[in-house]
Amino acid sequence: MDSPVSLANQAWPSVSVHEVVAALVRAEREKVVPLLPPQLLTVVDHPNTADASENHLRLRVLYYFRLMMLAEVPPDTEWYRLAHLVDGDLASLLVIGRCGMDGQDDQNELTKAALRLPPQPLRVPPSQWDPPILWGHDKGGPFTILEGNHRLMAYLTGPTPHGLDVPVFVGLSPTPCFWHLPDPARILGNDLFCRNLPPFRW
């Protein structure tokens, strides 16, 4: 059987942002369970991204946990779901920037960051993962890991770091992103304050 091709050389079928939001909400499931009544957990476990009311609910729930992260993802990001993230792609991945995991000497390259950061156990094998979520400027990378940092670092430092082959979401945008370490460290708050806008009031 042929080995899966790297990210840049695969087909890049586009998906809606609602599918990405659904994946992010699933990643926060342990936090979401106490927040939602049991009858609404189906929107987490069995999302229907064609249902506008479901999409709105998931987004509102996600804002509760990840508002700051989402606010800094450029709104012109176009999203794709690729069939294969493989070992050969890991060298093009960056640990999320400016979240306490930055390294001065390695620019957050995943393969190096995994060795300098505290080791973590791989709690779930890759075959049971939800798709990691990556972000970059073009198909050639590098890609910042928005969701899946700990899983991927644990995989790299685990007993058998080979044979990875999992689906992945990738967002692409020409606009700088605060979480992408190669981009300028500008956040929404910087831009607003630089314009001397009055304080926001309800």
C-alpha positions as CSV (number, residue, x, y, z in Angstrom):
1,M,0.0,0.0,0.0
2,D,1.3,3.5,-0.9
3,S,2.1,5.8,2.0
4,P,-0.2,8.8,2.4
5,V,1.1,12.0,0.8
6,S,2.1,15.1,2.8
7,L,-0.4,17.9,3.4
8,A,0.8,20.1,0.6
9,N,0.3,17.4,-2.0
10,Q,-3.1,16.2,-1.0
11,A,-6.6,17.2,-2.2
12,W,-7.8,20.2,-0.2
13,P,-11.6,19.9,0.0
14,S,-13.1,23.0,1.6
15,V,-15.4,22.8,4.7
16,S,-17.6,25.3,6.5
17,V,-16.4,27.0,9.7
18,H,-19.3,25.2,11.4
19,E,-17.4,21.9,11.1
20,V,-14.4,23.4,12.7
21,V,-16.4,24.8,15.5
22,A,-18.0,21.4,16.1
23,A,-14.6,19.8,16.3
24,L,-13.4,22.5,18.8
25,V,-16.5,22.0,21.0
26,R,-15.9,18.2,21.0
27,A,-12.3,18.9,22.1
28,E,-13.8,20.8,25.1
29,R,-16.4,18.1,25.9
30,E,-15.3,17.6,29.5
31,K,-15.9,21.3,30.1
32,V,-19.1,21.4,28.1
33,V,-20.9,18.5,29.9
34,P,-21.6,20.5,33.1
35,L,-22.7,23.5,31.0
36,L,-25.4,21.9,28.9
37,P,-28.4,19.9,29.9
38,P,-28.1,16.2,28.9
39,Q,-30.7,16.5,26.1
40,L,-28.5,19.1,24.4
41,L,-25.3,17.0,24.4
42,T,-26.3,15.5,21.1
43,V,-25.2,18.8,19.4
44,V,-21.7,18.0,20.7
45,D,-21.6,14.3,20.1
46,H,-23.6,14.1,16.9
47,P,-23.4,17.6,15.3
48,N,-25.6,18.5,12.4
49,T,-23.7,21.4,10.8
50,A,-26.6,21.9,8.4
51,D,-28.8,23.1,11.3
52,A,-28.4,26.9,11.8
53,S,-29.7,26.8,15.4
54,E,-27.3,24.0,16.4
55,N,-24.4,25.9,14.8
56,H,-25.3,29.0,16.8
57,L,-25.5,27.0,20.0
58,R,-22.2,25.4,19.5
59,L,-20.6,28.7,18.7
60,R,-22.0,30.3,21.9
61,V,-20.8,27.4,24.0
62,L,-17.3,27.6,22.4
63,Y,-17.1,31.4,23.1
64,Y,-17.6,30.6,26.8
65,F,-14.2,28.7,26.7
66,R,-12.3,29.9,23.7
67,L,-13.4,33.5,23.0
68,M,-9.9,35.0,23.1
69,M,-8.5,32.4,20.8
70,L,-11.4,32.7,18.3
71,A,-11.2,36.5,18.3
72,E,-7.6,36.3,17.0
73,V,-8.3,33.8,14.2
74,P,-8.6,36.0,11.0
75,P,-12.2,36.0,9.8
76,D,-11.1,35.5,6.2
77,T,-9.7,32.1,7.1
78,E,-10.8,29.4,4.6
79,W,-11.1,25.9,6.1
80,Y,-10.2,22.5,4.7
81,R,-10.4,19.0,5.9
82,L,-7.6,16.8,4.7
83,A,-7.6,13.1,4.9
84,H,-4.0,12.5,6.2
85,L,-1.7,14.1,8.7
86,V,1.3,11.9,8.7
87,D,4.7,11.7,10.4
88,G,6.4,13.6,7.6
89,D,4.2,16.6,8.2
90,L,5.1,17.1,11.8
91,A,8.3,19.0,11.0
92,S,6.1,21.7,9.4
93,L,3.9,22.2,12.6
94,L,4.4,24.8,15.2
95,V,3.1,24.7,18.8
96,I,0.6,27.5,19.4
97,G,2.4,30.7,20.0
98,R,2.2,33.2,22.9
99,C,0.4,30.7,25.2
100,G,3.3,30.0,27.6
101,M,5.0,27.3,25.4
102,D,7.3,29.5,23.4
103,G,11.0,28.7,23.0
104,Q,13.6,31.3,22.1
105,D,15.8,28.9,20.1
106,D,13.3,26.7,18.2
107,Q,10.5,29.1,17.1
108,N,8.0,26.6,18.5
109,E,8.7,23.9,16.0
110,L,6.7,20.9,17.2
111,T,9.4,18.3,17.0
112,K,11.7,20.5,19.2
113,A,9.1,21.9,21.5
114,A,8.0,18.4,22.4
115,L,11.4,17.6,23.7
116,R,11.8,20.8,25.9
117,L,8.3,21.0,27.3
118,P,7.2,18.8,30.2
119,P,6.4,15.3,28.9
120,Q,2.7,14.3,28.9
121,P,1.1,10.9,28.5
122,L,-0.7,10.0,25.3
123,R,-4.2,9.4,26.8
124,V,-5.9,8.4,23.6
125,P,-4.3,6.6,20.6
126,P,-4.3,8.5,17.3
127,S,-6.8,6.1,15.8
128,Q,-9.4,7.6,18.3
129,W,-8.5,11.2,17.9
130,D,-10.8,13.9,16.6
131,P,-9.0,15.8,13.8
132,P,-6.4,18.3,15.1
133,I,-6.9,21.8,13.9
134,L,-4.1,23.7,12.1
135,W,-3.7,27.2,10.8
136,G,-1.3,28.8,8.3
137,H,-0.8,31.2,5.4
138,D,-0.5,28.8,2.5
139,K,-0.5,25.1,1.7
140,G,3.3,24.8,2.2
141,G,3.1,25.7,5.9
142,P,4.3,26.2,8.5
143,F,1.1,25.5,10.3
144,T,0.3,26.4,13.9
145,I,-1.6,23.9,16.0
146,L,-4.8,25.6,17.3
147,E,-6.2,22.3,18.7
148,G,-4.2,19.2,19.4
149,N,-0.9,20.6,20.8
150,H,-0.7,18.3,23.8
151,R,-1.8,15.2,21.8
152,L,0.8,15.7,19.1
153,M,3.6,16.4,21.6
154,A,2.7,13.3,23.6
155,Y,2.7,11.3,20.4
156,L,6.2,12.5,19.5
157,T,7.6,11.7,22.9
158,G,5.7,8.4,23.3
159,P,7.1,4.9,23.0
160,T,6.1,4.5,19.3
161,P,6.1,7.8,17.5
162,H,5.6,6.5,14.0
163,G,2.7,5.5,11.8
164,L,0.6,8.6,12.3
165,D,-2.2,8.9,9.8
166,V,-5.2,11.0,11.0
167,P,-7.5,13.5,9.3
168,V,-6.9,17.1,10.0
169,F,-8.6,20.5,9.6
170,V,-6.5,23.3,8.2
171,G,-7.3,27.0,8.0
172,L,-5.5,29.3,5.5
173,S,-5.5,33.1,5.5
174,P,-3.1,35.8,4.3
175,T,-3.9,37.8,7.4
176,P,-1.5,37.7,10.3
177,C,-2.7,35.7,13.4
178,F,-1.5,36.3,16.9
179,W,-1.2,32.6,17.7
180,H,1.1,32.0,14.7
181,L,4.5,32.8,16.1
182,P,6.1,33.9,12.8
183,D,3.5,36.7,12.7
184,P,3.6,40.0,14.6
185,A,2.5,39.9,18.2
186,R,-0.5,42.1,17.7
187,I,-3.9,41.3,19.3
188,L,-7.3,42.9,18.8
189,G,-6.8,44.9,22.0
190,N,-3.6,46.4,20.7
191,D,-5.3,47.6,17.5
192,L,-8.3,49.1,19.3
193,F,-6.2,50.9,21.9
194,C,-3.8,52.2,19.2
195,R,-6.8,54.0,17.6
196,N,-7.8,55.7,20.9
197,L,-11.3,54.3,20.7
198,P,-13.6,55.0,23.7
199,P,-14.3,52.1,26.1
200,F,-16.9,49.7,24.9
201,R,-20.2,49.9,26.8
202,W,-23.3,47.7,26.7
